[in-house]
């Protein structure tokens, strides 16, 4: 998430489709507002909420560098993995 409406992602995951985006404040339909095949990046803008919120909204967003991005540049990763045992 770049701000409350924009998401930075890899272009190859949204080529030819309008991807849904999972955010703490719900699942959103999005549109592509910028893409670069050279750098494999895309910026999406949320258009409508498709589900109810299930988490807290971020209190701040990352600062973007003015340096040029190159394929393989680290732009940050945020994820969570939960492994549950059967029956729990």
Kinemage of the C-alpha trace (Angstrom):
@kinemage 1
@onewidth
@group {chain A} dominant
@subgroup {mainchain}
@vectorlist {calphas} color= white
{ca unk a 1} P 0.000 0.000 0.000
{ca unk a 2} L 1.411 3.353 -1.004
{ca unk a 3} L -1.449 5.348 0.544
{ca unk a 4} L -5.125 4.817 1.335
{ca unk a 5} L -6.019 4.263 -2.353
{ca unk a 6} L -2.872 3.090 -4.196
{ca unk a 7} L -1.037 -0.241 -4.231
{ca unk a 8} L 2.359 -1.038 -5.767
{ca unk a 9} L 2.645 -4.555 -7.178
{ca unk a 10} L 4.395 -6.592 -9.863
{ca unk a 11} L 2.932 -5.941 -13.307
{ca unk a 12} L 2.918 -9.622 -14.260
{ca unk a 13} L 0.325 -10.420 -11.555
{ca unk a 14} L -2.260 -8.032 -13.015
{ca unk a 15} L -1.650 -8.144 -16.771
{ca unk a 16} L -4.963 -8.551 -18.572
{ca unk a 17} L -7.112 -8.670 -15.421
{ca unk a 18} L -8.563 -6.309 -12.820
{ca unk a 19} L -7.096 -7.859 -9.682
{ca unk a 20} L -8.832 -7.794 -6.310
{ca unk a 21} L -6.638 -6.495 -3.493
{ca unk a 22} L -6.759 -7.780 0.068
{ca unk a 23} L -6.222 -4.970 2.581
{ca unk a 24} L -6.914 -4.806 6.336
{ca unk a 25} L -9.957 -2.638 5.612
{ca unk a 26} L -11.474 -5.156 3.180
{ca unk a 27} L -11.150 -6.655 -0.279
{ca unk a 28} L -11.191 -4.038 -3.037
{ca unk a 29} L -11.682 -4.004 -6.786
{ca unk a 30} L -8.896 -2.054 -8.474
{ca unk a 31} L -7.868 -0.464 -11.725
{ca unk a 32} L -4.346 -0.136 -13.111
{ca unk a 33} L -3.265 3.526 -13.159
{ca unk a 34} L 0.404 2.989 -14.085
{ca unk a 35} L 2.408 0.064 -15.407
{ca unk a 36} L 5.903 -0.565 -16.702
{ca unk a 37} L 6.726 -3.792 -18.496
{ca unk a 38} L 10.406 -2.804 -18.446
{ca unk a 39} L 10.487 -2.744 -14.622
{ca unk a 40} L 7.598 -5.202 -14.022
{ca unk a 41} L 5.729 -2.805 -11.740
{ca unk a 42} L 2.156 -1.577 -11.627
{ca unk a 43} L 0.289 0.916 -9.478
{ca unk a 44} L -3.321 0.048 -8.743
{ca unk a 45} L -6.049 2.349 -7.443
{ca unk a 46} L -8.907 0.939 -5.384
{ca unk a 47} L -12.315 1.505 -6.962
{ca unk a 48} L -14.815 -0.212 -4.651
{ca unk a 49} L -14.873 -2.273 -1.460
{ca unk a 50} L -16.121 -5.825 -1.984
{ca unk a 51} L -16.013 -7.056 1.647
{ca unk a 52} L -16.212 -5.815 5.211
{ca unk a 53} L -13.051 -4.731 7.091
{ca unk a 54} L -11.259 -7.422 9.101
{ca unk a 55} L -8.238 -5.570 10.498
{ca unk a 56} L -6.894 -2.175 11.406
{ca unk a 57} L -5.929 0.399 8.781
{ca unk a 58} L -2.221 1.350 8.668
{ca unk a 59} L -1.316 4.552 10.514
{ca unk a 60} L 1.485 5.388 8.046
{ca unk a 61} L 2.682 4.419 4.594
{ca unk a 62} L 6.186 3.892 3.124
{ca unk a 63} L 8.196 6.752 1.686
{ca unk a 64} L 9.175 6.173 -1.919
{ca unk a 65} L 12.693 6.819 -3.094
{ca unk a 66} L 13.375 9.156 -6.001
{ca unk a 67} L 16.023 6.669 -7.211
{ca unk a 68} L 15.170 4.703 -10.349
{ca unk a 69} L 13.841 1.178 -9.774
{ca unk a 70} L 15.540 -1.721 -11.518
{ca unk a 71} L 14.283 -5.262 -12.049
{ca unk a 72} L 15.132 -7.103 -8.831
{ca unk a 73} L 15.103 -3.970 -6.657
{ca unk a 74} L 13.821 -4.599 -3.147
{ca unk a 75} L 10.696 -2.541 -2.522
{ca unk a 76} L 9.637 -4.233 0.718
{ca unk a 77} L 7.663 -7.251 1.767
{ca unk a 78} L 4.912 -7.639 4.339
{ca unk a 79} L 3.313 -11.005 4.893
{ca unk a 80} L 2.012 -13.421 7.480
{ca unk a 81} L 1.937 -17.202 7.437
{ca unk a 82} L -0.174 -19.253 9.796
{ca unk a 83} L -0.001 -23.045 9.987
{ca unk a 84} L -2.797 -24.610 11.983
{ca unk a 85} L -2.908 -28.200 13.098
{ca unk a 86} L -6.004 -30.189 12.196
{ca unk a 87} L -8.662 -30.015 14.840
{ca unk a 88} L -7.442 -26.732 16.315
